[in-house]
Amino acid sequence: MLDINKIRSQFPSLSIKNNNGDKIIFLDGPGGTQVPKKVIDGISDYYKFSNANTHGEFITSIDTDNVMSSLRKKMSIFLGAEHENCISIGHNMTTLNFSLARGLSKLFKKGDEVIITDLDHEANRGPWMTLKEKGIKIIRVNLLNNGKLDYKDFKRKINDNTVMIAMGMSSNAIGTVNDFEYVKKLIKNKEILFLLDAVHYAPHFSIDVKKIGCDFLLCSSYKFYGPHLGFLYTKTDLLDKIDTDRLVVQEQNAPYKIETGTLNHAACKGVEKAIDFISSLGEGKNYREKIENAYEKISHHEKDLASKLYASLKSLDNISIIGPDFSNKRTPTVSFIHNSLTANEICKILADHNICAWDGHFYAKTAIENLELDKIGGITRLGISCYNSIEEINKTIESISRI
Ligand SMILES: Cc1ncc(COP(=O)(O)O)c(C=O)c1O
């Protein structure tokens, strides 16, 4: 079990109060979580003691090199990667995915097919759409009305021209966890690259890229208690085969060859501390085991709260929940619509109750359009993170019941 009070005491922002003395309830995690003190300290310590560019002979530069390699090492353990050279760092997931798509567009040929899904965030659609300019076909997998992908459609669309599948592990809009393991099985023994967007999955479940057998996986640390950076895992030796955009003066090999310019070293220090924070919630013989155990506890706690929220909202006459129930694995992200108020109006009322929630399509625009929710202004999204308490959820249920 997670010690929620202990966790909450580590997050300075959870003590912020409004003019009435009420604390803020952060249910905006899918847009970016709050950050524990050790992450904030890591970032400020970097500027106090280690601030420099990389690859110099002097102490702060050597420190910075160590920050970067230590982060790559920890991120590789966090994702279950082969080694630290599989981990590239970027400004965010979107930028890395655009760079990767551009690199891969030089490997693919006219008539090749790349499969994407209608449930995905635009960051895992838009970059692949650009390949159309090269005559590469972009094939879209349908989203069903129940908020799940149409796996029959998926199977039908994989053929001899398929060169890549780019799919999300879970939906940031409605919490569906996709059956990426089934899709991986469909392409067993085929030469099809398999890319996963783990941005909304990584805050809630542990990831083992070797076990999944994916070629690429992307995530963003600001969704799991860290600062704003993106990460790309690439299977050993694969990135070296991809012609990424390079300055001649930059390193031409993996994992650096998809990184551009000077990275945010202080944020990198913060991300290392965010992974340390997650591992500190678990028990085990080594760092990986602690991370895995921490995620078991996190997902258990988050599911408890989210299923209570889901059931309570479902019982309200004026609310309809959008997205799957908790009978199968899903993230603790509960989205809904109200029968007369728009999602934005609901968020304004929640904000008056000091509850942070998001409304709209959350860049999963096609999914919201396919579900015909764009016309009514999208959906309200409540996302649960490891620091949320049952009291916060009860207060949120009470606030929504009174609307
Ligand atoms: C599922 C998913 N994929 C991709 C992204 C884009 O991530 P980034 O902001 O790091 O570019 C987001 C951001 O919300 C997301 O939720």
The ligand as a MOL file (V3000), in Angstrom:
LIG
                    3D

  0  0  0     0  0            999 V3000
M  V30 BEGIN CTAB
M  V30 COUNTS 16 16 0 0 0
M  V30 BEGIN ATOM
M  V30 1 C -0.7540 10.2140 -25.2400 0
M  V30 2 C 0.0950 11.4040 -25.5350 0
M  V30 3 N 0.9820 11.3420 -26.5310 0
M  V30 4 C 1.7830 12.3640 -26.8450 0
M  V30 5 C 1.7070 13.5440 -26.1520 0
M  V30 6 C 2.6480 14.6690 -26.5270 0
M  V30 7 O 3.6490 14.7560 -25.5640 0
M  V30 8 P 4.6260 16.0010 -25.5120 0
M  V30 9 O 3.8850 17.1170 -24.8600 0
M  V30 10 O 5.7880 15.5190 -24.6960 0
M  V30 11 O 5.0110 16.3290 -26.9070 0
M  V30 12 C 0.7920 13.6870 -25.1140 0
M  V30 13 C 0.6630 14.9500 -24.3780 0
M  V30 14 O -0.2950 15.2190 -23.7020 0
M  V30 15 C -0.0320 12.5890 -24.7840 0
M  V30 16 O -0.9070 12.6410 -23.7800 0
M  V30 END ATOM
M  V30 BEGIN BOND
M  V30 1 1 1 2
M  V30 2 1 2 3
M  V30 3 2 2 15
M  V30 4 2 3 4
M  V30 5 1 4 5
M  V30 6 1 5 6
M  V30 7 2 5 12
M  V30 8 1 6 7
M  V30 9 1 7 8
M  V30 10 2 8 9
M  V30 11 1 8 10
M  V30 12 1 8 11
M  V30 13 1 12 13
M  V30 14 1 12 15
M  V30 15 2 13 14
M  V30 16 1 15 16
M  V30 END BOND
M  V30 END CTAB
M  END
